[in-house]
Amino acid sequence: MPLMNYGVWKAKPTGFEVERTGKSPHAQLYCQDGGKMKIRAAINVKSLDSDDSKLVYWLLQSFDHPIREKLKGLTTGWHDMCLGASHERISLDLLRDSLVDLNAGTVAEHNVDGPDNDVSDAIEKFFLSIEQKRPTVYLFGEKFFNWDENEEGVHDIHMNQGSRDTKYKEQVKRFSDSNATHQDGGIILEYPDHWEAFLTAFSSQAMDSDPEKGEPIGKTFGPSPPPPPPHPPTPDVAIVAAIINSAGPDGPNSPEEVHLRNKSGVAVSLKGWRIGNDRNKFFSLPDESLPANGGRAIFQIPGVPLGNGGGKIILVNGEQEVDSVTYTASQVGRDGELVDFKRDGS
């Protein structure tokens, strides 16, 4: 869905600093527009994606684009460009407005030893002369308020489409919730004799997006993650269901239950077979046969507790593992509820 408060701020920059450490470092650009509130632009230099924290940036020291004429006509201050605005909408779209050569961006970390080799170095170079030359700055992104500090400003100053949900530590960050076209962030500087721009995207964002919703299409700016290993085929004799949280109090009088299925065309003898857990506890199956062509059998497994917080069920023939399934706490269910592992059709 689109950003709620997308727009552009026309102001005069007064100073900047670049954070290089911390969980989510930013470059901070301070501005004024003649009002009473302090203005701050929070510019990402690192992604929260645990698998790829890099950014891709375009440092354009000669920015010549038709949008310049629209920007020059704006009055100083914040201009709300949210979808549905009645006035002419001025927006950025890195994938559609020919603002940059998408293949010419620099993919970089945020804090690498040495000069001119990370995103932080690049943005420092971009801001180097603002305090002396005092250009006009145009900040595209989402407006925020910080009333405790008498401050307002702009964040999401980066591409805001083509994002996938990504992992940060043990949590899933739903960056895709902000996907939409024609709402990208960016910084444009107007000097008396030329214009400059600094535009960024996250390395994990896609280089193309759905024209209606901004959802990711195709490859990313950074290297594509390796494909997941192929899922091994379900064996002929497989664990297809289990009661992990048995009815009644835990103990030998209320053992868990495991369902097996044989999809092969011949009956399978279970002599010497065992069912176990991931704590090396096993139950020996009775000396009987599992019928052919989808035959099922149900076994209670006393002495082999299945943890309600998640775990693994293992089926072995002698010392050879035949099959295993891993389950999570969210799959355990209520007392006595059968958990179907959805493997009957595989």
N, C-alpha and C positions, 0 to 999 in steps of 0.2 A: 504494500500500500504506500501511497506517497507520503513524504515528510509533511508533518502538520503545519510547520511554520517556515516554509521555504521562501527565500528571498535574497536580496542583495543589499549590502550596506555600503554607502558611499561616505568616505571619511578621510581624515588625515592621520597617517601613522605617526606615533610619537616615540616608539621604542619596541624592542623585542628581546626575547631570550629563548634559548633552545634547551629543553630538558633531555638528558641523555640516559638517565637511569630511572628505575621505578617500573611498576607494573604496566602503566600506560603513559609513557612520556609523550609530550606535545611540544611543539613550538608555540610560544605565546606572543601574539602581536597585539600591542596596545595602541588604541586610536582615540580620536576625538571627533565629534561632529557638531560642536557648539552647544550640546545639551548638558544637563547636570550629571548624568550617569556616566560612569567610566565604561569604556568599550574594550572588550577583549576578544580576540579571535583565537580559538584553540585548534591548532592544526596538528593532526596525527602525524607522527614520524615512525610509528610501530603499530603493527596489527596485533589484536588479541588472539588471533588464530594460533593455537598451540603447535600446529603442524607447519605453518608458514607465516612468520611474523614480518616478512619483507613487504616493502611498498614498491610501486613503479612510479617514477616521476618524470615530468617534462619541464625543464627549465628553459623558457622561451624568452630570450633577451631582446628579441625583435618580434613583437606580437602585432600582426596585421590581420584583422578579421572584421567583417561587417558589424559585429556586435559593438565595436568601439563607438560608432555614431549614436547608438541607442543609449549607451552608458553615459556619454557626455551630456546628454539631455536630461539626466536625472538630477534632482536637487539633492543636496547633502542630507544624509540620514538613512534610515531603514526603509526599504521598499518591499512590501509583502507581495510575493509572486506566487502565492498558493494557487492550486488548481481551482478554477472557477472565478478567479479575480476578474472584475469587469474591465480593468484597464489592460493595455497591451502588456503581455507577459514577456519578460526578459529572463531567459534561463540558459543554462549550460547543459549540453549533452555531449560527452566526450566521444560517444560512439556514432553520433549522427550529424554533428555540426561542423565537421572538418576543422576542429580546433587544433588537433595534433595528428601526427603520424603514429598510429597505434603501435606499429612495430618498432618505433624509434625510442620508446621509453627506456629508462634505466631502472633495472630491478636492483634494489640495494637494501642492506640492513640499515639500522638506525644509529649504530655506535661501533665503528670499526677504527682501530688505531691508524693514525696517519691522516694526511690532508686529502680532501676531495675524493673520498671513497665511500661515503654513506649519505643517506637522506638528510641527516642533520647538517652536514657540511654544505650540501646543495642549497638548503633553505637559508643558511647563514649567508651564503654568497648572494642569494636573491635579495636579502634584506640589508645588505651591507651599506648602502648609501641612503637609506630612507630618512635617517635622522638629520643628515646634512641637506639633502635635496628636497625633502618633504613632498613626495609625489602624492597624487590622489590615489586612494586604494579602493578597489571594489571587491567586496568579500561575499562570495556566494556560499550559501549553506543554510542551516536551520538556526533560527534565533533562540537564544536562551536567556533566562533571567537569574541573577544571583542577588536577591534583595539584601541579604545579610552584608554583602560587600558593596552595596550601592552600585552594582555592576550589571551590565547586560552585554550580550555579544553573540558570536556566531560559532557553531561547531558543525560537524559533518562536512568539513571543507575538503571533500574528496569525492570520487565517483560514488554515486548512490544507486547503482543498478548492477545486475550481474552477480549478486552475492549469493552464496550458498550458506546454509547453516553450518557453523564450524565449531570445533571443540576448543574450549579454553579450560585447561586443567581437567576437572571431571565434569564440567558443565557444558551444555550446548548453547552457544550464542546464536540467537535467531536473527542474524544480520539480514536474512532474506525478507524479514518483515518490512524493511524500508525500501525494497526494490520498487522503482518506477522510472520511466524515461523522463527526460527534460527536467531534471532536478539535481544535477550534479553540482558539487561544490568546487571552488577554485578561488585563486587570488590573482587579480589583475591590477597592475600599477600603471598609472598614467603620468608620465613625465612631460615636461614642456616640448621635448623634441622626439620622443619615442614612447612606445608602450612595451611592457613586459608582462609575462604570466608565469605562474607556478601552478601546475595541475598534477594531481596525484590519483592513484587508484591502489587498491590492495592487490598484491601479487596473486592472491587466491581468487580474485574476481575474474569473471569470464570476459573475453574480448568481443563478445556479441551478446545481445539480449533480445528477448521477445519484445516486439514493438508496442504491444499493448500494456504489458505488465512489468517489463524490465527484468523478467526472470532470466537466469543464465542460460546461454547456449554455447556449446562447444568448448574449446580450450581456454585455459586461463592465461593471464599475462606471464605468470611464472611457470616453472616446470610443472608438468602434470604429475600428480601423485601416482605412484605405482599402482597398477590394478590389484584388487584383493586377490589372494590365492584362490584358485577354483575350489568350489565346495565339493568335497569328495562325494561320490554317489552313495546313496543309501544302500547298505548291503541287503542281500536277500532276507537274512534274519535280522530284524531291527527292533529297537526300543521305540514304540510308537505312542505310548501314553504312560502316565504314572499318577498315583495318589501320593503326593509328596508330604502333604499335611494331613496325616491320618486322623480319623474321627476319634474323639476321646483324648485323655491325657497321654502325652508321649511316654513310651515304655514298651516292654516286651509284649504286653497284652493288646497293643494297637500298632502293629507293624505297618510300614509303608507297603505299597503295592506297585508292581511294574507289569506292563502289558507288552508282550512280544508278538511279532507278526512274521510269517514266512511267505514271501511272495514267489519263491521258486516253485518249480513244477514237481518237486519230490519232497517227501516228508523228511524232516531233519531230526536226528536223534540228539537229545540234550544231555546225554550221559557225559559227565565231566565238565559241564558248563556251569558258570557262576555269574551272579549279578553282584556288583559292588558299588561303593561310593568313592569319593576322592580322598578318603581318610584310610584307605587300604583295608576296609571291612568288606567281607564277601559272604554271600549266601550261596550254597551249592544247590543247583536245581535238581529236581527228581529225575530219575531215569525213565523218561518218557519221550515221545516224539511230538514234534510240532507239525501239524498237518500242512500239506502242500497248497499252493494256489490261494494265498491269502489267509491261511489258517492262523488263528490267534490263540494265545494262552495267557493266563493271568497268574502271577505268582506274588504271594506275600513274601517279604524278605526280612524276617525277624533278625535282630542283631545288626542290621545295616541301616542306621538312621540316615535319612535324607534331610539335610539342613534347610530350614525354612528361609534362611538368608541368601539362598542361592547355592549351587553346587553342581555336581556331575554324577551321572549314572553310567556305569560301565558294564558291558556284557563281554565275557571272555569264554573261550573254549580252551580248556587247559591253561596254558600261559599266554595264548595269543588273543589279543583284543579283537573282537568281532565288530563291536559297535559302541558308541558312546553318545550321550547328549548332555549339553550344558544348559542349565536353567538359571533364571534370575529370581530374586525375591518377589518381583511383581507377577511372576507366573505361578507362584505357589498356590494361591487361592485360599478358599475357606476350608474348615475342617471337613475331610472326606471328599473334597472336590477333585474330580479327575482332570488332570492336565493333559490335553491333546497336543502332541508335538508336531502335528500336521505333516506326518511322513507317510501316511497310507497311500498317497497317490504318486509317490516318487519312485 
